[in-house]
Amino acid sequence: MEFIDTVIGPWTIKEWAIGLVIFGVLLQIGTTIKHKFLADKATGNLRKARCPACRWNGKVSKFHHTCPKCGNNIVRA
Ligand SMILES: [Zn+2]
């Protein structure tokens, strides 16, 4: 097992391998946090609303201004 002590650039092969594993773990953690953050953001944009025309009641994106059922303007609850 001498090859793992071969120096490539600033590190030996063994250190490169350890570095790659740590990098992979960090990348995995980063992806998990990003997905959680995006999911929170998506639900955070939902607002309660109701439709005065067809009496629909529910949650829509805050950028959404029409009733998903009949297409009339909705009222924020
Ligand atoms: Zn409606």
N, CA, C, O and the ligand as a Tripos MOL2 file, in Angstrom:
@<TRIPOS>MOLECULE
protein
  309   307    78     0     0
PROTEIN
NO_CHARGES

@<TRIPOS>ATOM
      1 N           0.8320   -1.2100    0.0000 N.3       1 MET1
      2 CA          0.0000    0.0000    0.0000 C.3       1 MET1
      3 C           0.8650    1.2580    0.0000 C.2       1 MET1
      4 O           0.6040    2.2040    0.7440 O.2       1 MET1
      5 N           1.9000    1.2570   -0.8450 N.am      2 GLU2
      6 CA          2.7620    2.4450   -0.8610 C.3       2 GLU2
      7 C           2.2030    3.5410   -1.7560 C.2       2 GLU2
      8 O           2.4940    4.7210   -1.5650 O.2       2 GLU2
      9 N           1.3910    3.1360   -2.7440 N.am      3 PHE3
     10 CA          0.9070    4.1310   -3.7160 C.3       3 PHE3
     11 C           0.0410    5.2120   -3.0710 C.2       3 PHE3
     12 O          -0.0360    6.3300   -3.5800 O.2       3 PHE3
     13 N          -0.6240    4.8770   -1.9300 N.am      4 ILE4
     14 CA         -1.4940    5.8920   -1.3070 C.3       4 ILE4
     15 C          -0.6890    7.0210   -0.6780 C.2       4 ILE4
     16 O          -1.2440    8.0590   -0.3180 O.2       4 ILE4
     17 N           0.6160    6.8190   -0.5460 N.am      5 ASP5
     18 CA          1.4580    7.8910   -0.0090 C.3       5 ASP5
     19 C           2.1590    8.6770   -1.1100 C.2       5 ASP5
     20 O           2.9880    9.5440   -0.8330 O.2       5 ASP5
     21 N           1.8110    8.3600   -2.3930 N.am      6 THR6
     22 CA          2.3500    9.1140   -3.5220 C.3       6 THR6
     23 C           1.7990   10.5400   -3.4820 C.2       6 THR6
     24 O           0.5970   10.7370   -3.3050 O.2       6 THR6
     25 N           2.6640   11.5200   -3.6450 N.am      7 VAL7
     26 CA          2.2310   12.9150   -3.5630 C.3       7 VAL7
     27 C           1.7820   13.4190   -4.9300 C.2       7 VAL7
     28 O           2.5420   13.3820   -5.8980 O.2       7 VAL7
     29 N           0.5400   13.8900   -4.9970 N.am      8 ILE8
     30 CA          0.0180   14.5380   -6.2090 C.3       8 ILE8
     31 C          -0.4220   15.9370   -5.8020 C.2       8 ILE8
     32 O          -1.3390   16.0980   -4.9970 O.2       8 ILE8
     33 N           0.2370   16.9490   -6.3620 N.am      9 GLY9
     34 CA         -0.0850   18.3180   -5.9710 C.3       9 GLY9
     35 C           0.2360   18.5200   -4.4940 C.2       9 GLY9
     36 O           1.2830   18.0840   -4.0170 O.2       9 GLY9
     37 N          -0.6620   19.1790   -3.7780 N.am     10 PRO10
     38 CA         -0.3790   19.4870   -2.3610 C.3      10 PRO10
     39 C          -0.5680   18.2870   -1.4280 C.2      10 PRO10
     40 O          -0.0660   18.3060   -0.3050 O.2      10 PRO10
     41 N          -1.2800   17.2430   -1.8700 N.am     11 TRP11
     42 CA         -1.5920   16.1330   -0.9810 C.3      11 TRP11
     43 C          -1.1030   14.8010   -1.5260 C.2      11 TRP11
     44 O          -0.7340   14.6870   -2.6950 O.2      11 TRP11
     45 N          -1.1060   13.7820   -0.6480 N.am     12 THR12
     46 CA         -0.8440   12.4170   -1.0860 C.3      12 THR12
     47 C          -2.1710   11.8270   -1.5680 C.2      12 THR12
     48 O          -3.2290   12.4080   -1.3270 O.2      12 THR12
     49 N          -2.1190   10.6780   -2.2460 N.am     13 ILE13
     50 CA         -3.3340   10.0300   -2.7540 C.3      13 ILE13
     51 C          -4.3060    9.7470   -1.6060 C.2      13 ILE13
     52 O          -5.5180    9.8940   -1.7650 O.2      13 ILE13
     53 N          -3.7730    9.3410   -0.4490 N.am     14 LYS14
     54 CA         -4.6050    9.0490    0.7190 C.3      14 LYS14
     55 C          -5.3670   10.3050    1.1480 C.2      14 LYS14
     56 O          -6.5570   10.2380    1.4560 O.2      14 LYS14
     57 N          -4.6850   11.4380    1.1660 N.am     15 GLU15
     58 CA         -5.3320   12.6950    1.5690 C.3      15 GLU15
     59 C          -6.3600   13.1510    0.5390 C.2      15 GLU15
     60 O          -7.4060   13.6870    0.9060 O.2      15 GLU15
     61 N          -6.0770   12.9450   -0.7350 N.am     16 TRP16
     62 CA         -7.0350   13.2580   -1.7950 C.3      16 TRP16
     63 C          -8.3220   12.4550   -1.5950 C.2      16 TRP16
     64 O          -9.4290   12.9790   -1.7230 O.2      16 TRP16
     65 N          -8.1420   11.1380   -1.2690 N.am     17 ALA17
     66 CA         -9.2890   10.2550   -1.0780 C.3      17 ALA17
     67 C         -10.1380   10.7310    0.0980 C.2      17 ALA17
     68 O         -11.3630   10.7980   -0.0020 O.2      17 ALA17
     69 N          -9.4840   11.0600    1.2080 N.am     18 ILE18
     70 CA        -10.2110   11.5650    2.3890 C.3      18 ILE18
     71 C         -10.9320   12.8740    2.0390 C.2      18 ILE18
     72 O         -12.0840   13.0920    2.4140 O.2      18 ILE18
     73 N         -10.2130   13.7350    1.3090 N.am     19 GLY19
     74 CA        -10.7970   15.0170    0.9000 C.3      19 GLY19
     75 C         -12.0350   14.8260    0.0470 C.2      19 GLY19
     76 O         -13.0260   15.5340    0.2200 O.2      19 GLY19
     77 N         -11.9860   13.8570   -0.8890 N.am     20 LEU20
     78 CA        -13.1250   13.5850   -1.7650 C.3      20 LEU20
     79 C         -14.3310   13.1190   -0.9650 C.2      20 LEU20
     80 O         -15.4590   13.5330   -1.2340 O.2      20 LEU20
     81 N         -14.0900   12.2470    0.0310 N.am     21 VAL21
     82 CA        -15.1820   11.7380    0.8660 C.3      21 VAL21
     83 C         -15.8260   12.8940    1.6430 C.2      21 VAL21
     84 O         -17.0500   13.0090    1.6920 O.2      21 VAL21
     85 N         -14.9860   13.7510    2.2520 N.am     22 ILE22
     86 CA        -15.5000   14.9040    3.0110 C.3      22 ILE22
     87 C         -16.2840   15.8290    2.0780 C.2      22 ILE22
     88 O         -17.3560   16.3160    2.4370 O.2      22 ILE22
     89 N         -15.7440   16.0670    0.8790 N.am     23 PHE23
     90 CA        -16.4100   16.9180   -0.0990 C.3      23 PHE23
     91 C         -17.7790   16.3440   -0.4770 C.2      23 PHE23
     92 O         -18.7640   17.0740   -0.5800 O.2      23 PHE23
     93 N         -17.8200   15.0350   -0.6790 N.am     24 GLY24
     94 CA        -19.0790   14.3690   -1.0250 C.3      24 GLY24
     95 C         -20.1170   14.5100    0.0710 C.2      24 GLY24
     96 O         -21.2910   14.7580   -0.2020 O.2      24 GLY24
     97 N         -19.6760   14.3480    1.3280 N.am     25 VAL25
     98 CA        -20.5910   14.4770    2.4710 C.3      25 VAL25
     99 C         -21.1190   15.9030    2.5610 C.2      25 VAL25
    100 O         -22.3150   16.1150    2.7610 O.2      25 VAL25
    101 N         -20.2160   16.8920    2.4110 N.am     26 LEU26
    102 CA        -20.6220   18.2990    2.4870 C.3      26 LEU26
    103 C         -21.6230   18.6270    1.3820 C.2      26 LEU26
    104 O         -22.5950   19.3500    1.6010 O.2      26 LEU26
    105 N         -21.3670   18.0810    0.1870 N.am     27 LEU27
    106 CA        -22.2470   18.3220   -0.9580 C.3      27 LEU27
    107 C         -23.6440   17.7600   -0.6700 C.2      27 LEU27
    108 O         -24.6600   18.3770   -0.9900 O.2      27 LEU27
    109 N         -23.6610   16.5690   -0.0550 N.am     28 GLN28
    110 CA        -24.9260   15.9150    0.2950 C.3      28 GLN28
    111 C         -25.6960   16.7570    1.3110 C.2      28 GLN28
    112 O         -26.9030   16.9540    1.1730 O.2      28 GLN28
    113 N         -24.9900   17.2550    2.3360 N.am     29 ILE29
    114 CA        -25.6160   18.1030    3.3580 C.3      29 ILE29
    115 C         -26.1630   19.3780    2.7050 C.2      29 ILE29
    116 O         -27.2770   19.8120    2.9980 O.2      29 ILE29
    117 N         -25.3590   19.9660    1.8170 N.am     30 GLY30
    118 CA        -25.7690   21.1890    1.1290 C.3      30 GLY30
    119 C         -27.0310   20.9750    0.3140 C.2      30 GLY30
    120 O         -27.9350   21.8110    0.3450 O.2      30 GLY30
    121 N         -27.1090   19.8630   -0.4190 N.am     31 THR31
    122 CA        -28.2790   19.5580   -1.2400 C.3      31 THR31
    123 C         -29.5130   19.3690   -0.3610 C.2      31 THR31
    124 O         -30.5940   19.8510   -0.6970 O.2      31 THR31
    125 N         -29.3530   18.6650    0.7700 N.am     32 THR32
    126 CA        -30.4670   18.4330    1.6890 C.3      32 THR32
    127 C         -31.0040   19.7580    2.2330 C.2      32 THR32
    128 O         -32.2140   19.9840    2.2570 O.2      32 THR32
    129 N         -30.0920   20.6290    2.6690 N.am     33 ILE33
    130 CA        -30.4990   21.9290    3.2220 C.3      33 ILE33
    131 C         -31.2030   22.7620    2.1500 C.2      33 ILE33
    132 O         -32.2070   23.4200    2.4220 O.2      33 ILE33
    133 N         -30.6650   22.7260    0.9290 N.am     34 LYS34
    134 CA        -31.2330   23.5030   -0.1730 C.3      34 LYS34
    135 C         -32.6650   23.0420   -0.4790 C.2      34 LYS34
    136 O         -33.5610   23.8640   -0.6700 O.2      34 LYS34
    137 N         -32.8690   21.7210   -0.5230 N.am     35 HIS35
    138 CA        -34.1980   21.1800   -0.8070 C.3      35 HIS35
    139 C         -35.1840   21.5620    0.2890 C.2      35 HIS35
    140 O         -36.3350   21.8980    0.0090 O.2      35 HIS35
    141 N         -34.7270   21.5070    1.5410 N.am     36 LYS36
    142 CA        -35.5870   21.8560    2.6690 C.3      36 LYS36
    143 C         -35.9600   23.3400    2.5910 C.2      36 LYS36
    144 O         -37.1070   23.7230    2.8210 O.2      36 LYS36
    145 N         -34.9610   24.1590    2.2620 N.am     37 PHE37
    146 CA        -35.1730   25.6010    2.1620 C.3      37 PHE37
    147 C         -36.1670   25.9170    1.0440 C.2      37 PHE37
    148 O         -37.0630   26.7420    1.2260 O.2      37 PHE37
    149 N         -36.0140   25.2640   -0.1120 N.am     38 LEU38
    150 CA        -36.9120   25.4980   -1.2420 C.3      38 LEU38
    151 C         -38.3330   25.0620   -0.9010 C.2      38 LEU38
    152 O         -39.2980   25.7180   -1.2940 O.2      38 LEU38
    153 N         -38.4630   23.9460   -0.1650 N.am     39 ALA39
    154 CA        -39.7880   23.4500    0.2140 C.3      39 ALA39
    155 C         -40.4610   24.4440    1.1560 C.2      39 ALA39
    156 O         -41.6490   24.7340    1.0120 O.2      39 ALA39
    157 N         -39.6980   24.9690    2.1240 N.am     40 ASP40
    158 CA        -40.2370   25.9560    3.0600 C.3      40 ASP40
    159 C         -40.6650   27.2200    2.3270 C.2      40 ASP40
    160 O         -41.6930   27.8190    2.6430 O.2      40 ASP40
    161 N         -39.8670   27.6140    1.3500 N.am     41 LYS41
    162 CA        -40.1490   28.8290    0.5940 C.3      41 LYS41
    163 C         -41.4430   28.6560   -0.2090 C.2      41 LYS41
    164 O         -42.2500   29.5820   -0.3020 O.2      41 LYS41
    165 N         -41.6320   27.4810   -0.7800 N.am     42 ALA42
    166 CA        -42.8150   27.2080   -1.5940 C.3      42 ALA42
    167 C         -44.0870   27.2850   -0.7460 C.2      42 ALA42
    168 O         -45.0790   27.8790   -1.1670 O.2      42 ALA42
    169 N         -44.0570   26.6880    0.4470 N.am     43 THR43
    170 CA        -45.2360   26.7240    1.3070 C.3      43 THR43
    171 C         -45.4020   28.1000    1.9210 C.2      43 THR43
    172 O         -46.5190   28.5280    2.2120 O.2      43 THR43
    173 N         -44.2720   28.8040    2.1220 N.am     44 GLY44
    174 CA        -44.3280   30.1430    2.7040 C.3      44 GLY44
    175 C         -45.0360   31.1380    1.8180 C.2      44 GLY44
    176 O         -45.5500   32.1450    2.3040 O.2      44 GLY44
    177 N         -45.0730   30.8710    0.5090 N.am     45 ASN45
    178 CA        -45.7200   31.7850   -0.4210 C.3      45 ASN45
    179 C         -47.2130   31.5490   -0.5410 C.2      45 ASN45
    180 O         -47.9060   32.3010   -1.2260 O.2      45 ASN45
    181 N         -47.7200   30.5060    0.1210 N.am     46 LEU46
    182 CA        -49.1460   30.2120    0.0210 C.3      46 LEU46
    183 C         -49.9270   31.0920    0.9910 C.2      46 LEU46
    184 O         -49.5350   31.2780    2.1430 O.2      46 LEU46
    185 N         -51.0290   31.6230    0.5030 N.am     47 ARG47
    186 CA        -51.8790   32.4670    1.3360 C.3      47 ARG47
    187 C         -53.3100   31.9400    1.2940 C.2      47 ARG47
    188 O         -53.7780   31.4290    0.2760 O.2      47 ARG47
    189 N         -53.9790   32.0780    2.4110 N.am     48 LYS48
    190 CA        -55.3880   31.7000    2.4580 C.3      48 LYS48
    191 C         -56.1860   32.6980    1.6280 C.2      48 LYS48
    192 O         -55.9300   33.9010    1.6620 O.2      48 LYS48
    193 N         -57.1470   32.1820    0.8910 N.am     49 ALA49
    194 CA        -57.9700   33.0600    0.0670 C.3      49 ALA49
    195 C         -59.3500   32.4460   -0.1190 C.2      49 ALA49
    196 O         -59.5480   31.2460    0.0710 O.2      49 ALA49
    197 N         -60.3100   33.3080   -0.4990 N.am     50 ARG50
    198 CA        -61.6380   32.7910   -0.7970 C.3      50 ARG50
    199 C         -62.1800   33.5220   -2.0100 C.2      50 ARG50
    200 O         -61.7560   34.6290   -2.3410 O.2      50 ARG50
    201 N         -63.1200   32.8750   -2.6530 N.am     51 CYS51
    202 CA        -63.7060   33.4470   -3.8620 C.3      51 CYS51
    203 C         -65.1290   33.8940   -3.5560 C.2      51 CYS51
    204 O         -65.9650   33.0800   -3.1620 O.2      51 CYS51
    205 N         -65.4100   35.1830   -3.7350 N.am     52 PRO52
    206 CA        -66.7630   35.6730   -3.4480 C.3      52 PRO52
    207 C         -67.7890   35.1910   -4.4700 C.2      52 PRO52
    208 O         -68.9870   35.1940   -4.1860 O.2      52 PRO52
    209 N         -67.3460   34.7840   -5.6310 N.am     53 ALA53
    210 CA        -68.2770   34.3730   -6.6870 C.3      53 ALA53
    211 C         -68.8130   32.9530   -6.4680 C.2      53 ALA53
    212 O         -70.0250   32.7400   -6.5020 O.2      53 ALA53
    213 N         -67.9070   31.9660   -6.2390 N.am     54 CYS54
    214 CA        -68.3630   30.5780   -6.1140 C.3      54 CYS54
    215 C         -68.1570   30.0320   -4.7020 C.2      54 CYS54
    216 O         -68.3740   28.8460   -4.4560 O.2      54 CYS54
    217 N         -67.7370   30.8970   -3.7760 N.am     55 ARG55
    218 CA        -67.5150   30.5370   -2.3610 C.3      55 ARG55
    219 C         -66.4080   29.5000   -2.1880 C.2      55 ARG55
    220 O         -66.4150   28.7490   -1.2120 O.2      55 ARG55
    221 N         -65.4400   29.4480   -3.1360 N.am     56 TRP56
    222 CA        -64.2980   28.5590   -3.0000 C.3      56 TRP56
    223 C         -63.4210   29.0670   -1.8630 C.2      56 TRP56
    224 O         -63.2860   30.2750   -1.6680 O.2      56 TRP56
    225 N         -62.8320   28.1530   -1.1220 N.am     57 ASN57
    226 CA        -61.9790   28.4870    0.0100 C.3      57 ASN57
    227 C         -60.7150   27.6470   -0.0500 C.2      57 ASN57
    228 O         -60.8040   26.4300   -0.2100 O.2      57 ASN57
    229 N         -59.5520   28.2470    0.0720 N.am     58 GLY58
    230 CA        -58.3420   27.4360    0.0420 C.3      58 GLY58
    231 C         -57.0860   28.2740    0.0830 C.2      58 GLY58
    232 O         -57.1180   29.4490    0.4490 O.2      58 GLY58
    233 N         -55.9710   27.6570   -0.2980 N.am     59 LYS59
    234 CA        -54.6830   28.3400   -0.3000 C.3      59 LYS59
    235 C         -54.1670   28.4600   -1.7190 C.2      59 LYS59
    236 O         -54.2070   27.5070   -2.4970 O.2      59 LYS59
    237 N         -53.6860   29.6430   -2.0390 N.am     60 VAL60
    238 CA        -53.0650   29.8520   -3.3470 C.3      60 VAL60
    239 C         -51.7520   30.6020   -3.1500 C.2      60 VAL60
    240 O         -51.5190   31.1770   -2.0870 O.2      60 VAL60
    241 N         -50.9010   30.5990   -4.1600 N.am     61 SER61
    242 CA        -49.6630   31.3640   -4.1370 C.3      61 SER61
    243 C         -50.0100   32.8410   -4.0130 C.2      61 SER61
    244 O         -51.0330   33.2930   -4.5270 O.2      61 SER61
    245 N         -49.1380   33.5990   -3.3170 N.am     62 LYS62
    246 CA        -49.4670   35.0160   -3.1190 C.3      62 LYS62
    247 C         -49.3940   35.8040   -4.4310 C.2      62 LYS62
    248 O         -49.8180   36.9580   -4.4890 O.2      62 LYS62
    249 N         -48.8560   35.1800   -5.4770 N.am     63 PHE63
    250 CA        -48.8070   35.8440   -6.7760 C.3      63 PHE63
    251 C         -50.0270   35.5050   -7.6290 C.2      63 PHE63
    252 O         -50.1810   35.9800   -8.7550 O.2      63 PHE63
    253 N         -50.8900   34.6660   -7.0500 N.am     64 HIS64
    254 CA        -52.0660   34.2000   -7.7760 C.3      64 HIS64
    255 C         -53.2640   35.0470   -7.3670 C.2      64 HIS64
    256 O         -53.5430   35.1790   -6.1760 O.2      64 HIS64
    257 N         -53.9710   35.6190   -8.3250 N.am     65 HIS65
    258 CA        -55.0500   36.5370   -7.9630 C.3      65 HIS65
    259 C         -56.4160   36.0870   -8.4460 C.2      65 HIS65
    260 O         -57.4040   36.7980   -8.2660 O.2      65 HIS65
    261 N         -56.4810   34.9160   -9.0550 N.am     66 THR66
    262 CA        -57.7780   34.4570   -9.5470 C.3      66 THR66
    263 C         -58.1470   33.1110   -8.9270 C.2      66 THR66
    264 O         -57.2760   32.3430   -8.5190 O.2      66 THR66
    265 N         -59.4390   32.8390   -8.8630 N.am     67 CYS67
    266 CA        -59.9670   31.6100   -8.2810 C.3      67 CYS67
    267 C         -59.6190   30.4140   -9.1660 C.2      67 CYS67
    268 O         -59.8620   30.4550  -10.3720 O.2      67 CYS67
    269 N         -59.0560   29.3480   -8.5890 N.am     68 PRO68
    270 CA        -58.7130   28.1630   -9.3960 C.3      68 PRO68
    271 C         -59.9490   27.4170   -9.8900 C.2      68 PRO68
    272 O         -59.8550   26.5820  -10.7890 O.2      68 PRO68
    273 N         -61.0970   27.7160   -9.3080 N.am     69 LYS69
    274 CA        -62.3220   27.0060   -9.6630 C.3      69 LYS69
    275 C         -63.0970   27.7220  -10.7710 C.2      69 LYS69
    276 O         -63.4730   27.1140  -11.7740 O.2      69 LYS69
    277 N         -63.3300   29.0340  -10.5720 N.am     70 CYS70
    278 CA        -64.1710   29.7420  -11.5530 C.3      70 CYS70
    279 C         -63.4420   30.8760  -12.2810 C.2      70 CYS70
    280 O         -63.9670   31.4130  -13.2560 O.2      70 CYS70
    281 N         -62.2400   31.2500  -11.8230 N.am     71 GLY71
    282 CA        -61.4730   32.2670  -12.5390 C.3      71 GLY71
    283 C         -61.7570   33.6950  -12.1400 C.2      71 GLY71
    284 O         -61.1570   34.6210  -12.6850 O.2      71 GLY71
    285 N         -62.6770   33.8950  -11.1830 N.am     72 ASN72
    286 CA        -62.9540   35.2530  -10.7000 C.3      72 ASN72
    287 C         -61.8390   35.7370   -9.7940 C.2      72 ASN72
    288 O         -60.9920   34.9490   -9.3730 O.2      72 ASN72
    289 N         -61.8320   37.0290   -9.4920 N.am     73 ASN73
    290 CA        -60.8400   37.5610   -8.5550 C.3      73 ASN73
    291 C         -61.1100   37.0280   -7.1590 C.2      73 ASN73
    292 O         -62.2540   36.9680   -6.7070 O.2      73 ASN73
    293 N         -60.0130   36.6370   -6.4740 N.am     74 ILE74
    294 CA        -60.1650   36.1000   -5.1170 C.3      74 ILE74
    295 C         -59.8970   37.1920   -4.0770 C.2      74 ILE74
    296 O         -59.2870   38.2210   -4.3690 O.2      74 ILE74
    297 N         -60.3750   36.9330   -2.8530 N.am     75 VAL75
    298 CA        -60.1980   37.8540   -1.7360 C.3      75 VAL75
    299 C         -59.2790   37.1970   -0.7300 C.2      75 VAL75
    300 O         -59.4590   36.0240   -0.4020 O.2      75 VAL75
    301 N         -58.2880   37.9380   -0.2290 N.am     76 ARG76
    302 CA        -57.3770   37.3940    0.7880 C.3      76 ARG76
    303 C         -58.1430   37.1720    2.0950 C.2      76 ARG76
    304 O         -58.9170   38.0280    2.5240 O.2      76 ARG76
    305 N         -57.9160   36.0120    2.7230 N.am     77 ALA77
    306 CA        -58.6120   35.7150    3.9760 C.3      77 ALA77
    307 C         -57.8330   36.3130    5.1530 C.2      77 ALA77
    308 O         -58.2510   36.1750    6.3030 O.2      77 ALA77
    309 ZN        -64.4680   31.0210   -7.7360 Zn       78 ZN78
@<TRIPOS>BOND
     1     1     2 1
     2     2     3 1
     3     3     4 2
     4     3     5 am
     5     5     6 1
     6     6     7 1
     7     7     8 2
     8     7     9 am
     9     9    10 1
    10    10    11 1
    11    11    12 2
    12    11    13 am
    13    13    14 1
    14    14    15 1
    15    15    16 2
    16    15    17 am
    17    17    18 1
    18    18    19 1
    19    19    20 2
    20    19    21 am
    21    21    22 1
    22    22    23 1
    23    23    24 2
    24    23    25 am
    25    25    26 1
    26    26    27 1
    27    27    28 2
    28    27    29 am
    29    29    30 1
    30    30    31 1
    31    31    32 2
    32    31    33 am
    33    33    34 1
    34    34    35 1
    35    35    36 2
    36    35    37 am
    37    37    38 1
    38    38    39 1
    39    39    40 2
    40    39    41 am
    41    41    42 1
    42    42    43 1
    43    43    44 2
    44    43    45 am
    45    45    46 1
    46    46    47 1
    47    47    48 2
    48    47    49 am
    49    49    50 1
    50    50    51 1
    51    51    52 2
    52    51    53 am
    53    53    54 1
    54    54    55 1
    55    55    56 2
    56    55    57 am
    57    57    58 1
    58    58    59 1
    59    59    60 2
    60    59    61 am
    61    61    62 1
    62    62    63 1
    63    63    64 2
    64    63    65 am
    65    65    66 1
    66    66    67 1
    67    67    68 2
    68    67    69 am
    69    69    70 1
    70    70    71 1
    71    71    72 2
    72    71    73 am
    73    73    74 1
    74    74    75 1
    75    75    76 2
    76    75    77 am
    77    77    78 1
    78    78    79 1
    79    79    80 2
    80    79    81 am
    81    81    82 1
    82    82    83 1
    83    83    84 2
    84    83    85 am
    85    85    86 1
    86    86    87 1
    87    87    88 2
    88    87    89 am
    89    89    90 1
    90    90    91 1
    91    91    92 2
    92    91    93 am
    93    93    94 1
    94    94    95 1
    95    95    96 2
    96    95    97 am
    97    97    98 1
    98    98    99 1
    99    99   100 2
   100    99   101 am
   101   101   102 1
   102   102   103 1
   103   103   104 2
   104   103   105 am
   105   105   106 1
   106   106   107 1
   107   107   108 2
   108   107   109 am
   109   109   110 1
   110   110   111 1
   111   111   112 2
   112   111   113 am
   113   113   114 1
   114   114   115 1
   115   115   116 2
   116   115   117 am
   117   117   118 1
   118   118   119 1
   119   119   120 2
   120   119   121 am
   121   121   122 1
   122   122   123 1
   123   123   124 2
   124   123   125 am
   125   125   126 1
   126   126   127 1
   127   127   128 2
   128   127   129 am
   129   129   130 1
   130   130   131 1
   131   131   132 2
   132   131   133 am
   133   133   134 1
   134   134   135 1
   135   135   136 2
   136   135   137 am
   137   137   138 1
   138   138   139 1
   139   139   140 2
   140   139   141 am
   141   141   142 1
   142   142   143 1
   143   143   144 2
   144   143   145 am
   145   145   146 1
   146   146   147 1
   147   147   148 2
   148   147   149 am
   149   149   150 1
   150   150   151 1
   151   151   152 2
   152   151   153 am
   153   153   154 1
   154   154   155 1
   155   155   156 2
   156   155   157 am
   157   157   158 1
   158   158   159 1
   159   159   160 2
   160   159   161 am
   161   161   162 1
   162   162   163 1
   163   163   164 2
   164   163   165 am
   165   165   166 1
   166   166   167 1
   167   167   168 2
   168   167   169 am
   169   169   170 1
   170   170   171 1
   171   171   172 2
   172   171   173 am
   173   173   174 1
   174   174   175 1
   175   175   176 2
   176   175   177 am
   177   177   178 1
   178   178   179 1
   179   179   180 2
   180   179   181 am
   181   181   182 1
   182   182   183 1
   183   183   184 2
   184   183   185 am
   185   185   186 1
   186   186   187 1
   187   187   188 2
   188   187   189 am
   189   189   190 1
   190   190   191 1
   191   191   192 2
   192   191   193 am
   193   193   194 1
   194   194   195 1
   195   195   196 2
   196   195   197 am
   197   197   198 1
   198   198   199 1
   199   199   200 2
   200   199   201 am
   201   201   202 1
   202   202   203 1
   203   203   204 2
   204   203   205 am
   205   205   206 1
   206   206   207 1
   207   207   208 2
   208   207   209 am
   209   209   210 1
   210   210   211 1
   211   211   212 2
   212   211   213 am
   213   213   214 1
   214   214   215 1
   215   215   216 2
   216   215   217 am
   217   217   218 1
   218   218   219 1
   219   219   220 2
   220   219   221 am
   221   221   222 1
   222   222   223 1
   223   223   224 2
   224   223   225 am
   225   225   226 1
   226   226   227 1
   227   227   228 2
   228   227   229 am
   229   229   230 1
   230   230   231 1
   231   231   232 2
   232   231   233 am
   233   233   234 1
   234   234   235 1
   235   235   236 2
   236   235   237 am
   237   237   238 1
   238   238   239 1
   239   239   240 2
   240   239   241 am
   241   241   242 1
   242   242   243 1
   243   243   244 2
   244   243   245 am
   245   245   246 1
   246   246   247 1
   247   247   248 2
   248   247   249 am
   249   249   250 1
   250   250   251 1
   251   251   252 2
   252   251   253 am
   253   253   254 1
   254   254   255 1
   255   255   256 2
   256   255   257 am
   257   257   258 1
   258   258   259 1
   259   259   260 2
   260   259   261 am
   261   261   262 1
   262   262   263 1
   263   263   264 2
   264   263   265 am
   265   265   266 1
   266   266   267 1
   267   267   268 2
   268   267   269 am
   269   269   270 1
   270   270   271 1
   271   271   272 2
   272   271   273 am
   273   273   274 1
   274   274   275 1
   275   275   276 2
   276   275   277 am
   277   277   278 1
   278   278   279 1
   279   279   280 2
   280   279   281 am
   281   281   282 1
   282   282   283 1
   283   283   284 2
   284   283   285 am
   285   285   286 1
   286   286   287 1
   287   287   288 2
   288   287   289 am
   289   289   290 1
   290   290   291 1
   291   291   292 2
   292   291   293 am
   293   293   294 1
   294   294   295 1
   295   295   296 2
   296   295   297 am
   297   297   298 1
   298   298   299 1
   299   299   300 2
   300   299   301 am
   301   301   302 1
   302   302   303 1
   303   303   304 2
   304   303   305 am
   305   305   306 1
   306   306   307 1
   307   307   308 2
@<TRIPOS>SUBSTRUCTURE
     1 MET1         2 RESIDUE 1 A MET
     2 GLU2         6 RESIDUE 1 A GLU
     3 PHE3        10 RESIDUE 1 A PHE
     4 ILE4        14 RESIDUE 1 A ILE
     5 ASP5        18 RESIDUE 1 A ASP
     6 THR6        22 RESIDUE 1 A THR
     7 VAL7        26 RESIDUE 1 A VAL
     8 ILE8        30 RESIDUE 1 A ILE
     9 GLY9        34 RESIDUE 1 A GLY
    10 PRO10       38 RESIDUE 1 A PRO
    11 TRP11       42 RESIDUE 1 A TRP
    12 THR12       46 RESIDUE 1 A THR
    13 ILE13       50 RESIDUE 1 A ILE
    14 LYS14       54 RESIDUE 1 A LYS
    15 GLU15       58 RESIDUE 1 A GLU
    16 TRP16       62 RESIDUE 1 A TRP
    17 ALA17       66 RESIDUE 1 A ALA
    18 ILE18       70 RESIDUE 1 A ILE
    19 GLY19       74 RESIDUE 1 A GLY
    20 LEU20       78 RESIDUE 1 A LEU
    21 VAL21       82 RESIDUE 1 A VAL
    22 ILE22       86 RESIDUE 1 A ILE
    23 PHE23       90 RESIDUE 1 A PHE
    24 GLY24       94 RESIDUE 1 A GLY
    25 VAL25       98 RESIDUE 1 A VAL
    26 LEU26      102 RESIDUE 1 A LEU
    27 LEU27      106 RESIDUE 1 A LEU
    28 GLN28      110 RESIDUE 1 A GLN
    29 ILE29      114 RESIDUE 1 A ILE
    30 GLY30      118 RESIDUE 1 A GLY
    31 THR31      122 RESIDUE 1 A THR
    32 THR32      126 RESIDUE 1 A THR
    33 ILE33      130 RESIDUE 1 A ILE
    34 LYS34      134 RESIDUE 1 A LYS
    35 HIS35      138 RESIDUE 1 A HIS
    36 LYS36      142 RESIDUE 1 A LYS
    37 PHE37      146 RESIDUE 1 A PHE
    38 LEU38      150 RESIDUE 1 A LEU
    39 ALA39      154 RESIDUE 1 A ALA
    40 ASP40      158 RESIDUE 1 A ASP
    41 LYS41      162 RESIDUE 1 A LYS
    42 ALA42      166 RESIDUE 1 A ALA
    43 THR43      170 RESIDUE 1 A THR
    44 GLY44      174 RESIDUE 1 A GLY
    45 ASN45      178 RESIDUE 1 A ASN
    46 LEU46      182 RESIDUE 1 A LEU
    47 ARG47      186 RESIDUE 1 A ARG
    48 LYS48      190 RESIDUE 1 A LYS
    49 ALA49      194 RESIDUE 1 A ALA
    50 ARG50      198 RESIDUE 1 A ARG
    51 CYS51      202 RESIDUE 1 A CYS
    52 PRO52      206 RESIDUE 1 A PRO
    53 ALA53      210 RESIDUE 1 A ALA
    54 CYS54      214 RESIDUE 1 A CYS
    55 ARG55      218 RESIDUE 1 A ARG
    56 TRP56      222 RESIDUE 1 A TRP
    57 ASN57      226 RESIDUE 1 A ASN
    58 GLY58      230 RESIDUE 1 A GLY
    59 LYS59      234 RESIDUE 1 A LYS
    60 VAL60      238 RESIDUE 1 A VAL
    61 SER61      242 RESIDUE 1 A SER
    62 LYS62      246 RESIDUE 1 A LYS
    63 PHE63      250 RESIDUE 1 A PHE
    64 HIS64      254 RESIDUE 1 A HIS
    65 HIS65      258 RESIDUE 1 A HIS
    66 THR66      262 RESIDUE 1 A THR
    67 CYS67      266 RESIDUE 1 A CYS
    68 PRO68      270 RESIDUE 1 A PRO
    69 LYS69      274 RESIDUE 1 A LYS
    70 CYS70      278 RESIDUE 1 A CYS
    71 GLY71      282 RESIDUE 1 A GLY
    72 ASN72      286 RESIDUE 1 A ASN
    73 ASN73      290 RESIDUE 1 A ASN
    74 ILE74      294 RESIDUE 1 A ILE
    75 VAL75      298 RESIDUE 1 A VAL
    76 ARG76      302 RESIDUE 1 A ARG
    77 ALA77      306 RESIDUE 1 A ALA
    78 ZN78       309 GROUP 0 **** ****
